[in-house]
Amino acid sequence: MKKLFAIFSFSILIISCGKENEKSIDDLIEDGNLPEIRARKSKLSKEQSTLTANITKLDEAINELDKNKNLNLVTIQKLSDTIFNHYAEVQGDVATNENIIIYPEYSGLLKKVYIKEGDKVKKGQLLAKIDDGGLASQVAQSQAQATLAKTTYERQKRLWDQNIGSEIQYLQVKTNFEATQKAAEQLQSQLSKTTITAPFSGVIDEVISNQGEVVSPGQSQLFRLINLSNMYVEAAVPENYLTKIKNGTSVFISINSINKKYEGKVTDVGSNINPNNRTFRVRISIPNPEKLIRPNQIATILLNDYTAENAVVIPENTIQTNALGESLVYTLNKKTDSTGIAQKNVIETGYSYNDNIEVKKGLQKDALLIIEGSKSLRDGQEVKLANNSK
């Protein structure tokens, strides 16, 4: 190493001494002497070649003498015991009971529409009015007749209570009163059907019939009303989960379309096993505070079917398989802060979930697992730690 340093120092010394009596490059260019400029360029090129050759020799010596230079780089992770949960995934559909199409109960011209799409409405709020075609006048006339019949009946009853008048007169007046009263109530009921009100609180998702259209009961769709507060997911779950799911069980719901995960509770468990696919129906209520969940979205139900405490969990992609079909990983036995010896470990694995896998046997909870750089290692090989290793 001293010889290499002496060679390099001597080269620098020769170059430095030669430069003391030389003109500077700027002065040489300013003089404009072309032969001198060309001579200087030739000289510098030779010096450059000498320096390049010396640097190459030094690099070769460094590569030969630095034992850590050719070691495989690896990254490690210190293992620790943790809680490992495994989830089975079942697909379901998002729905709500409060998602309806409102139909009219009376035929006529849609006289007035009081709402538009996107409006929030409360239960009982007036949404639209159908032209009654003079029914209101009939109701007023019928109510007047019912009032007169009531007065006549009350007077006749007082007389009858005093044993004045015949029984037939009393019964006729009473029957007439009851008939006119019922007729008035029927007409009033018909008139009430000309006003469309919200059956529950929610949002007008769609206005289907426009003001001025003629509508008919059971045929004309008026509005779609949705309440996004009471959402649930319904799914068919394999029958082997019968003992794990009951009313009140907490499960996780993942909705990929909005990249959200929610915790919901089972509100209903079906009592029937479908003989075609051996599943039973479950319904899970889910919160919707941001109103991002919509009916008919696809949801994934995560059912916790296995939990292990104090488990050793490693990334699944660190596992290799040998010719015997055994699963193995490499751990590190440190020699220094930056180097160590790779050790092969044959392991026994359990459940895997989310790219992680539980190790049943073969690893200690405080082992230094080699994460990156393990694919080309052999047992007992010396390796070097990357700077970002833990």
Order of alpha helices (4+ residues) and beta strands (2+ residues): alpha-alpha-alpha-beta-beta-beta-beta-beta-beta-alpha-alpha-beta-beta-beta-beta-beta-beta-beta-beta-beta-beta-beta-beta-beta-beta-beta
